[in-house]
Amino acid sequence: MDNNLTTKKNVLVITSTYPRWLGDHEPGFVHELSKRLIDEFNVTVLCPHAMKSSQEDILDGVTVYRYRYAPAQLESLVNNGGIVSNLKKSPWKLLLLPSFFLSQIVSINRIVNQKNIDVIHAHWLIPQGLSIAILSTLKKVPPFIVTSHGADLFALRGVFFNYLKRFVSNRASQVSVVSSVMKSELSKLGVNYNKISIMPMGVNMEIFCENPNIIRSKDEMLFVGRLVEKKGLRYLLSALPKILKKHPTSYLTIIGFGPEAKALKEQAKQLNIEKKVNFLGAVTQDKLVDYYQRAAVFVAPFIEAKSGDQEGLGLVLVEALGCGCPLVVSDIPACNDVIVGLSDIKVFSSGNSLELAQVVSSSLKSNKNHSVEHDKIAFEGKFGWDIVSSNYKEVLTKIITKV
């Protein structure tokens, strides 16, 4: 037996968003963090099952268990847009929530008992944080840290949900959020400010970097993100006819998937710009970097959705800037953690298509790279996966030693 296995502590990671298989288009940041923990911890991930995924798996050295919460063809609460967006698009999926929660709680309890778990990392206050918090009222469980990524904090509003967020935060040993505006938002709910740490997810800065061999386009506008309301893509589409009047050879490349895809394609058709808009769907990370490196401008038209949901941080901004791509971004507060101090970022008022058109047109006209050399050092020290994983290793170790 490997002696190293006996000395490592056991970490259980609970999440809803997780790759169903290697190369999956679902957001992979929880997996990216988990696989960077395995040099110091035995890492087990618990996430929901989905069609065509295995119930037990090993991905990059990470043991993954996927719990069933419905017949396979109905297990669609999480993927292709996230829980909040999927419930908004298909309210009938509310019927899946009871079995989702119950299956998650039962599975957490089973793994804690079987794996001798030392510490738990729950991603999202609700539902994962809530499941472990509820279980902690019923029996003794390992200490846990819960990380909020945005939708769980911003979209779930009202007295009842605010109570649940406080309940989860108070039961947790530590709470982390991915931006400073989220720390302020959570503390307003009555959570101890000193208990909240700002700990963003990471970006592989070795991949997302400039490539002198790629000639930057003069015409290509780029959008990358889930096709959900808070990303604000419909405002960019609304601005496109005005942009095309000034730059008739320009065009928009859209990389991403989600529940609003059909409506956005219909909007492009109604605006008679469908020939100028390329919906590419999901693109793997190794191919995504090429688009950042060649685009004339990256546009992040983030908004606050009707539900209150908004961007937690926006790591796509770091990816674009790391590749030297000029950036146009809305004034959503969370983006400040990335762009504050950068002089050549163009910012516009969120939800203002006219202003967006003017700013993008100006960026296309200037046609110059973002200067990354100075920013790269700062980005690496804040968003590089090595520093991000190191910070989480430190926190997890401290939580264990306090017990």
PyMOL commands that set and color helices and strands:
alter all, ss='L'
color gray80, all
select helices_A, chain A and resi 3-7+29-35+72-74+83-89+91-115+125-138+151-154+159-171+180-188+193-195+229-231+233-246+261-270+274-276+285-294+315-322+333-339+353-366+373-383+385-402
alter helices_A, ss='H'
color red, helices_A
select strands_A, chain A and resi 9-14+41-48+56-59+62-67+119-123+144-148+174-177+196-198+220-224+251-255+277-281+297-300+327-330+346-348
alter strands_A, ss='S'
color yellow, strands_A
deselect
rebuild
show_as cartoon
